Amino acid sequence: MSGQRPPATAPVARTGLGSRAQESVNTFLKALKLHTRRLSSIMDIHAAELALLERLYYKGKNQHGASLLWARVREMRRYAQRLRDLDLLAATLNLRASFYGETAPASSKKLKGFWTHYPESLYLTWLLRRLGTAVELAEKTVTVMLRVFEWILLFMQNGEFLQMTVTFSALAARFRHLSVELRPLAVLMHEEIRLVLVALHPGKAKRIQPLAPQHHTPSALEDNAPDIFSQGQAVDHDAELDEDLGVSLSRPDALPAAAPSQQLTPTSNAQQPLPNAHISSSDIIPRATPPTMKPSAVMHKTKPTVSVPAAKGGVVLAKKRKEPEPVAEPQKKTKKKKAKRDEIDDIFG
């Protein structure tokens, strides 16, 4: 597949580069060294998990090849192979070696020296397209692996081939976790390589745009989370409405008291209309008077009093009767129980 192979280019000598471009390359090479280590660890784990998946796939292909479970396994295997075929680690190592005048990955001893060359724009644009594809593939793999994992969990409820299905579910979760780690790393590498392309080849970098920020793909549990929280809030709101909060509730203001001349006075001839008088509906319907709250009856305990004979001034004094003091009951003496001797006490005396 010629579209996936890197273009054959030769590194260009660094003579003629400005000081700003050289500083950009120095910063980029320091960051690229760290990104290469992270990418190497991710792809090594991915290769080990894919090798295990390949062994399980060919081992049970003849027995389970026509089942729905195997269709999910084939889908998981296909996405894992696509990510492996991108070979991002080799492309990154070749990019790093091109700054030292090499067309293949160089030894670590040579990569510690000063850089003498820089890659052509054709190789940088090809690698940017490859990283953009890796970001899209990682985002899609996260969604697919989650769907495969949920389907395998449903299949495990039958209890058939339990050991094999548990292994496949673990592989799906592992591939999803690796894709989650790979995506932000690929986005960061894409942006840094684009900035180096702007510094080294300003005319060629106009057609390259930064990657658009993609939204996070929520899982099935996260999709249902807003509904659960909204229901919980509705229940709490209803509970608050049923509770009597007393004075804290906003009550309608009491209507102003009517003037004495406007208040209705009950008379014996109230029902008889007056002659030559116009009666309106407002005169017939009495005004609503605000409800008055009856003070709650509060029970107070009163202590008995003793009246004292009046003194010379004729004033009667009342003294409170003293309550009898409680008599302390005598404490019973308890006999001390003898401690039981154990076999160990008998041995050691």
C-alpha positions in Angstrom: 0.0 0.0 0.0 2.0 3.0 -1.3 -0.2 5.6 0.4 1.0 4.3 3.8 4.7 4.3 3.0 6.8 7.4 3.9 8.1 9.4 0.9 11.7 8.9 -0.1 13.4 12.2 0.9 16.9 13.3 1.8 17.7 15.4 4.9 18.7 19.0 4.2 21.8 20.6 5.8 21.1 23.1 8.5 23.3 25.8 7.0 21.3 28.8 6.0 18.7 28.5 8.8 18.0 31.5 10.9 18.5 31.7 14.7 14.7 31.5 15.3 14.3 28.4 13.3 17.3 26.8 15.1 15.7 27.6 18.5 12.4 26.1 17.3 14.2 22.9 16.3 16.1 22.7 19.6 12.8 22.9 21.6 11.1 20.5 19.3 13.8 17.8 19.6 13.6 17.9 23.4 9.9 17.4 23.3 10.1 14.8 20.6 12.4 12.7 22.8 9.8 12.5 25.6 6.9 11.9 23.1 8.9 9.0 21.6 9.2 7.3 24.9 5.5 7.6 25.7 4.6 6.4 22.2 7.0 3.5 22.5 5.4 2.3 25.8 1.9 2.6 24.4 2.6 0.7 21.2 4.6 -2.0 22.9 1.6 -2.8 25.2 -0.7 -2.6 22.2 1.5 -5.1 20.3 1.5 -7.6 23.2 -2.3 -7.4 23.6 -2.8 -7.8 19.8 -0.6 -10.9 19.8 -2.8 -12.4 22.5 -5.9 -11.6 20.6 -4.5 -13.2 17.5 -3.8 -16.5 19.3 -7.3 -16.6 20.8 -8.8 -15.7 17.5 -7.2 -18.5 15.5 -7.7 -21.0 18.3 -11.4 -20.6 18.4 -12.1 -19.6 14.8 -13.2 -23.1 13.7 -15.5 -23.6 16.6 -17.1 -20.2 17.0 -16.5 -18.6 13.6 -20.2 -18.3 12.8 -21.4 -17.0 16.2 -22.3 -13.4 17.0 -19.6 -13.4 19.6 -16.9 -14.0 16.9 -18.3 -11.1 14.8 -17.6 -8.8 17.7 -14.1 -10.3 18.1 -13.4 -9.7 14.4 -14.4 -6.1 14.7 -12.1 -5.6 17.7 -9.3 -7.3 15.9 -9.8 -5.2 12.8 -9.5 -1.9 14.6 -6.5 -3.1 16.6 -4.7 -4.1 13.3 -5.5 -0.7 11.8 -3.8 1.1 14.6 -0.8 -1.2 14.4 -0.5 -0.7 10.6 -0.1 3.1 11.0 3.3 2.3 12.6 3.6 5.7 14.3 6.6 4.7 16.3 8.8 3.9 13.3 7.7 7.2 11.6 8.6 9.2 14.7 12.0 7.5 15.0 12.7 8.2 11.3 11.8 11.9 11.9 14.1 12.1 14.8 17.0 10.5 12.9 16.5 12.9 9.9 17.7 15.8 12.1 21.1 13.9 12.3 21.4 13.2 8.6 20.1 9.6 8.8 17.3 8.1 6.7 16.8 5.2 9.2 16.5 5.1 13.0 20.0 5.9 14.3 21.7 4.7 17.5 21.1 6.5 20.8 24.7 7.5 21.0 24.5 9.5 17.8 21.2 11.1 18.8 22.8 12.7 21.8 25.0 15.0 19.7 24.1 18.2 17.8 21.7 18.1 15.0 23.1 18.9 11.6 20.2 18.4 9.2 16.4 18.8 9.0 13.8 16.9 7.0 12.1 18.1 3.9 8.6 19.5 3.9 7.2 16.4 2.0 8.1 14.1 4.9 6.7 16.5 7.5 3.4 16.9 5.7 3.1 13.1 5.3 3.6 12.6 9.0 1.1 15.2 9.8 -1.5 13.4 7.7 -0.6 10.1 9.5 -1.0 11.7 12.9 -4.4 13.1 11.9 -5.5 9.6 10.8 -4.3 8.2 14.1 -6.4 10.7 16.1 -9.5 9.9 14.2 -8.8 6.1 14.5 -8.2 6.4 18.2 -11.4 8.3 18.7 -13.4 5.7 16.7 -11.6 2.8 18.5 -12.7 4.2 21.9 -16.4 4.0 20.8 -16.1 0.6 19.1 -14.3 -1.1 22.0 -16.9 0.2 24.5 -19.7 -1.2 22.4 -17.9 -4.6 22.1 -17.2 -4.6 25.8 -20.9 -4.0 26.6 -22.0 -6.7 24.2 -19.6 -9.2 25.7 -21.0 -8.5 29.1 -24.5 -9.3 27.9 -23.2 -12.5 26.3 -21.5 -13.5 29.6 -24.9 -13.8 31.3 -25.6 -17.0 29.4 -22.7 -18.6 31.2 -21.3 -20.2 28.0 -17.5 -20.1 27.3 -17.1 -17.9 30.4 -13.3 -18.0 30.5 -12.9 -17.0 26.9 -15.5 -14.2 27.1 -13.8 -12.8 30.2 -10.5 -12.7 28.3 -12.1 -10.9 25.3 -13.8 -8.4 27.6 -10.5 -7.6 29.2 -8.8 -7.2 25.8 -11.6 -4.8 24.7 -11.2 -2.7 27.8 -7.4 -2.7 27.4 -7.5 -1.5 23.7 -9.9 1.2 24.7 -7.6 2.4 27.5 -4.6 2.5 25.1 -6.6 4.5 22.5 -7.6 7.0 25.2 -3.9 7.5 26.0 -2.8 7.6 22.4 -5.3 10.3 21.2 -4.0 13.3 23.2 -0.4 12.3 22.5 -1.0 12.3 18.8 -2.8 15.6 19.0 0.2 17.1 20.8 2.7 15.7 18.4 0.7 17.0 15.4 0.7 20.5 16.8 4.4 20.5 17.5 5.4 19.1 14.1 3.2 21.7 12.5 5.0 24.5 14.3 8.4 23.1 13.2 7.1 23.0 9.6 6.1 26.7 9.9 9.7 27.5 11.1 11.5 25.4 8.5 9.2 25.7 5.5 6.9 28.7 5.9 5.6 28.5 2.4 4.5 24.8 2.7 2.9 25.2 6.1 0.0 27.4 4.9 -2.1 24.5 3.8 -1.7 22.6 7.0 -4.4 23.5 9.6 -4.3 22.5 13.3 -6.5 19.7 14.4 -10.0 20.7 15.4 -10.8 19.9 19.1 -13.0 16.8 19.1 -15.6 16.3 21.8 -15.2 13.6 24.3 -17.3 10.5 23.5 -19.2 9.6 26.6 -19.8 6.1 27.7 -23.2 4.4 28.1 -23.2 5.2 31.8 -22.4 8.8 31.2 -25.2 9.2 28.7 -27.7 8.2 31.4 -26.2 10.3 34.1 -28.0 13.6 33.3 -31.4 11.8 33.4 -30.7 10.2 36.8 -29.6 13.5 38.3 -32.6 15.4 36.9 -34.9 12.8 38.4 -33.2 13.1 41.7 -33.6 16.9 41.7 -37.3 16.6 40.9 -37.9 14.3 43.8 -36.1 16.6 46.2 -38.0 19.6 44.9 -41.3 17.9 45.6 -40.2 16.9 49.0 -39.4 20.5 49.8 -42.8 21.7 48.6 -44.6 19.2 51.0 -42.6 20.4 54.0 -44.1 23.2 56.1 -41.4 25.8 56.4 -43.4 28.2 58.6 -42.4 31.8 58.5 -39.8 31.3 55.8 -42.4 30.9 53.2 -43.5 34.1 51.4 -47.1 34.8 52.5 -49.4 37.3 50.8 -49.5 40.7 52.5 -52.6 41.4 54.6 -55.2 43.6 53.1 -55.4 47.1 54.6 -58.1 47.5 57.1 -61.2 49.2 55.7 -62.3 52.5 57.1 -65.1 52.4 59.7 -67.5 54.1 57.4 -66.9 51.4 54.7 -67.2 48.4 57.0 -70.5 46.5 56.9 -72.5 46.5 60.1 -75.0 43.7 60.6 -78.6 45.1 61.0 -81.9 43.6 61.0 -82.9 45.4 57.7 -79.7 44.5 55.9 -81.4 42.3 53.3 -84.1 45.0 52.5 -82.9 47.3 49.6 -83.1 51.0 50.2 -85.5 52.9 48.0 -84.0 55.0 45.1 -80.5 53.6 45.7 -78.2 52.0 43.2 -76.8 48.7 44.5 -73.5 47.5 42.9 -72.0 44.0 43.2 -69.2 45.3 45.3 -71.8 46.4 47.9 -73.5 43.0 48.0 -70.3 40.9 48.2 -68.4 41.6 51.5 -64.7 42.2 51.3 -62.5 39.4 52.3 -60.9 39.9 55.6 -57.5 38.5 56.2 -57.5 35.4 58.4 -56.3 35.9 61.9 -53.9 33.4 63.3 -55.0 32.2 66.8 -52.2 32.1 69.2 -51.2 28.6 70.0 -52.0 27.5 73.5 -48.9 27.2 75.5 -49.0 25.2 78.7 -46.9 26.5 81.5 -46.1 24.6 84.5 -46.8 26.5 87.7 -45.4 25.6 91.0 -47.8 25.5 94.1 -47.5 28.6 96.3 -48.2 29.0 100.0 -50.1 32.1 101.2 -48.6 33.8 104.2 -50.7 35.8 106.6 -50.9 39.5 105.8 -48.4 41.8 107.4 -49.2 45.1 108.9 -49.4 46.8 105.6 -52.1 44.4 104.5 -49.9 42.9 101.7 -50.1 39.1 101.2 -46.8 37.5 100.4 -46.5 34.3 98.4 -43.7 31.9 98.9 -42.8 29.1 96.7 -42.9 25.7 98.2 -39.5 24.0 98.2 -39.3 20.7 96.5 -38.2 17.8 98.6 -34.6 16.7 98.0 -34.2 13.2 96.7 -33.0 10.7 99.3 -29.9 8.8 98.3 -30.4 5.1 98.3 -27.8 3.1 100.2 -25.5 1.2 97.8 -25.4 -2.5 98.1 -22.1 -4.1 98.6 -21.2 -6.5 95.9 -19.0 -9.5 96.5 -15.8 -9.7 94.4 -15.8 -12.7 92.1 -12.8 -14.8 92.2 -10.9 -14.9 88.9 -11.0 -18.2 87.1 -7.7 -19.9 86.7 -6.7 -21.1 83.4 -4.6 -24.0 82.4 -1.8 -21.7 81.6 -2.0 -20.1 85.1 -1.8 -23.6 86.6 1.3 -24.3 84.5 3.2 -21.1 85.4 1.9 -20.9 89.0 
